[in-house]
Amino acid sequence: MAGSVVASHADSLTIAMVGDVMMGTTYPSIMLPANDGADLFTDAKQVLRRADLTVGNLEGALCDGGTSTKGSGPNSYSFRMPTKYAPRLTEAGFDFMSMANNHANDFGQEGIESTERCLREQGILFAGIEGRVESAVIERGGKKIGLCAFGHNSYTLKHTNLNTVGRIVDDLVRRCDLVIVSFHGGAEGRTKSHLPQGSETFLGEDRGSLRQLAHFCIDHGADVVYGHGPHVTRAIEVYKGRFIAYSLGNFCTPYNVSLTGISGYAPVVEIKIDPATGRFLRGQIHPFIQTRGIGPRTDKEGRVVSEMKQLSEADVPQSQARISATGEITLK
């Protein structure tokens, strides 16, 4: 797992964040990477493992059986990762995975229970399914860090219900020193990079008003908010001294997810926050890019840095942070 435990006198806590992780699927046909996925995270491991806390979104079920809950239409996908792939997440350094997304239930209750069992066996925390695990707490450097996750569809803890969001965030703020919120929201696709004002809809679903959501969480005491769901990256913002990533896009989705153009951009966003106050100190966008069947690989051209810099300047000009040409995130 990530994170050498930070000394109690440390002046910063390092968090590494990524977007969607779906390491291959056995449904509807077998589409799996070489070497049982052992090479998927090769290039990114150094950054992911050195962080005190590493978080992402598990896009699909870790299970070996079950029946797909999805239809057969052109916009219907089911993701089923072999349970033997669960150790790949530990080896990569993940500490927490969101399950509040539109693929956690691809194989129904059997898939959800199998996923939870796999993550528990690996010592990886998770949250996000309604009626199951609402939040998690981990300790780093003597600080209790609360984590929660929200999604847009029926079986998740819904971010469109601000009463639910407020209740869970408020509970963590009372019990913990620092709070991190994950959300799966926004419309999907290569035309959806810009962060709109107001609510977004996609395939007839309310995918949330994400500016409102992120600011609401921080107004309630959260310290870091990170999002995923559009399958492309979006702006980052520092609001009231706290860090927000509106979408981290795809990170490790080697099959059945479009990786064309900006859809293949796969950043790791590494930030340092003040462990005493939760305030953002500085950060770095590490650029990776995906190739079908391979996973994220270092992008020497740094294309996702340019993309996130441009989007942030256009969509959240009021942000308290700026991004340099080399991906450094600093306060203005």
N, C-alpha and C positions, 0 to 999 in steps of 0.2 A: 504494500500500500504506500501511497505517497506520504511524504512528510516525515523527515526526521523531526522528532518533537522539538518545538522551538523552545529555547531557553526562556525562562520566565522574565528575564530582563531584556528580551529581544525588542528592538524598536519597530519591527514590522512583522506582519503575518502575510505570507505569500499564498495566493490562491490562483490555481490554473483552471481555466474554464474552456470547455469545448461544446459543440453542438451535438448533432445526431450521430449516434453510434449504432450501426447494424452490421455485424461482422460477416454477414453471409446468410443465406437462407436455404432451407431444404424444401420450400414450398413456393410455387407448385412443382418445381423441379429442383434438383440439387445444384445450387450455385454457391460453391464454397471456395475460399482462397487456398493456395498451396500451404502445405506444412501445418494443417489444422489451425491456420490463422496466427501461427507463432511469429510471423514477420510483419503483421499488419501495422504495429505501432513502432517499428524499429526506429524510424527517424525522429519520432516525437517523444520517445520514452524519456530522454534526458530532461526535457522541460517538465513533462508530466510528473516524473518521480521526484524531482527536487523540490516541488512545491510543498508547502505545509498541508495544503488541502487541494484535492483535484476532483472536479465535478464535471458531469456531462449528462446527456439524455440518452437513455436506452430505448432505441426506436425498434420495438418488436419484442417477441417473447423468447425466452431461453427455455425451450422444451423440445422433447423428442417425439411427441405424439399429438393427440388432440385433433379437433375438427375446426377448419377455418370458419370464422364468423363473418367473413366478408363476402360480398357478392362476386359476380364474374364480369362486371362492367369494366370499361377502359380506365376508369379512375379508381379501381379497387385493387389494393395490394395487401397481401398478408406476408408478414416477416416472421420466420421461425428459425432461430439460431440453435444449433446443437448445444445441449447442456455442457458438453465437454469443452465448449469455448469459454465458459465462465472464467476460468483461470487467466485467460488473456487479459481480462479487465484488471485483475489484481497485478499481473506482471507489468501492465502499462502504468499503474499507479493510481487508479481511480479509488476514491474514498466514498463517493456518493453518486448515485444515478437517479435521475428523475424517471418515474414510471407514468407520469401524468401526460400521456400523449395518445394519439389516435392509432397506435399500433400495439400498445400493451395488451389489449384485449383481442388481438387477432386470432388467438386460439382459446378464447373464453376463460372461464374460471380455472380450468386445468392449466392453461398457459400462464395465467397470473400467479397461481400458487407455485408452479414449477420455477418461474422466474424469481419469485421471492425466496424460495428455498436455495436456489443457486447463489443468489447474492449474499444471503446469510452465511452460507458455507464459505464464501470468499471473504467474509468480514466487511462487505461493502454495504453501506447504508442506503436506504431508498425511501421514497414517499410518493404519494400522489393519487392513489386509487381510493375513491370514496368508500367509506366503511371499512377500510383496512388500515394502512399506516399513513397517518396524517402528517407526521413530522419526525425528525430524527435529531439527535444531539451527539456531537463528537467533542472531545477535549483536545486542545492543542495549547501547549505552553501555559497550562493553568487556566485557560479561558474556555468556557463552554460556548460552543458554536451551534446554533440551531439552524436546521435546514428544512425547507418545505418546497413543495412542487404543485403547480396548478396547470390544468389543461382546459380545452374548450369543449370536449365531448362528454357524453352522458355519464360514463362510469368514472370519470376523473373528479377530483376536487376542482370545481370550476372557477376559473379566474373571472368569468363574467358575473359571478355572484360575489360582490364585494363584502357582503356580510360574512360569508365563509372565509374569504381571504383575510379580512380584518380579525376575525376570531382566532384563526390559526397564527397569524403573525403576532398579534397581541400576546397570545399565550407564550410564544417563544421569546418575545422581548422581555416578558416578566421572568422567565426561567433561565435565560442565557445572557452571556456578555455580548455576543455578536450574532447577527441573524442574516442568513443568505436565502434568497427566494429565487426559485426557478419557475419559468412559465413556458408553455408550448402554445403559441398563438400567432395570429396573423395569416393573411392569405398566402398562397404558395406559388412559387414559380419565378422564372427569370425576369419577369416584368414587375416583381413585387419587392424590389430592393429598397425603395424609398419608404420611409415611415410616414404613413398618412396621419392626418388629424382625425380624431373620431374613430368609430368602430369599423372593423373590416369584416367582410363576409366572403366565404369561399364554399362552393358546392352546397349552397343553401344554409351553411352553418354560420353562426355568430362567432367569429374568431377573436373578438375582443377589441377594446380600445386600449392599446398597449401603453401609450404615453400616460394615460390616466392610471392604468394599473400600476406601472412602475413607480410613478410619483406617489400614489396612494400607499404602496408598501413602505416607501422610505418615510413618508409623513407619519406612518404608524411605528417607525423605529427600526425598519430593516436597514442593513448596512451595505449589502450588495444584492443586485437584482440582475439575473441573466436569462436571456430568452433564446428560443429555437423554434422551428416550425415552418418558416417560409422556404426552407431548402436553399436559401441564399443569405449572405451576411447583410446586416443592416448597421445603422449608426450606433456609436457608443456615446454616452453622456455622463458627465458628473453633475449631479443635482443635489444641492444642499450638502455638498462635500462627499456624497456617496456615489458609488459607481453603478452604472447601468449599461448592459449590452442588450440591445433590442433584438438581435438575432445573430447567433454564431454559425448559422448555416449547417451544412453537412460536414462531419469530421471524418468518420470512417464508415462509409456506405458503399462497399465495393461492387455490389450488384443490385439490379432492379430499382436503382435511383439514378436519375439523370445526373451526369457529371460534366455535361457540356458547358464550356465557357465558365461564367461566374458560379455555376452550380457545383463546380469542382473545387472552388476555393475552400480551404479547410484550416481556418486559423486556430491557434492556441492563444488565448488572451491570458497573460500572466500579470496579475496586479499585486501590489503591496498596499496593505491598509494598516492603519494604526491600531494595534490590538487593544488599546485602552478605550478608544473612542469610535472605532469603525470607519474613520475618515480615510478617504482615498489619498495615497501618497504619490504613487507613480505606477507605471505599467509598461508593458511591451506586447505588441502584436507579433507573434511568431508565424511567418507565412509557410503554409503547406498547401499542396495541391494533390487532388486525388486522380488516380488512374484506375480504370475498371479492373477489378480482381486483385488489386495491389494494396489499396489503402492510402493514407496520407504520406506524401513524400515532400521533403524540403523543396521549397520553391525559391530558387536563387534570384528570380526576377522580382520577388516580393509583391506579386500582383494583388493579393488580398489587402495588403497595407494601403496601397493607392486607393483601392475600392472603398475601404472603411473610412479612410481619411476624407475622401470626397463626399461620401454619404453623410458623415458626421457634420461636416462644414455646411452642407446644404440643408439637412433636416433638423439639426439641433444647434443652430448658431449660438443659442444662449448657454450652451454647455460651459461648465467651468474648466473643461480640459481641452487640450489640443493634441493632435497626432502629428509627429514628424514624418518626414519622407522615409525614415528608416523604421517606423513603427513604434517609436517611443511615445508613451502617453504621459503628458505632464500637465500640471495645473497652470492655467493662464495667469 
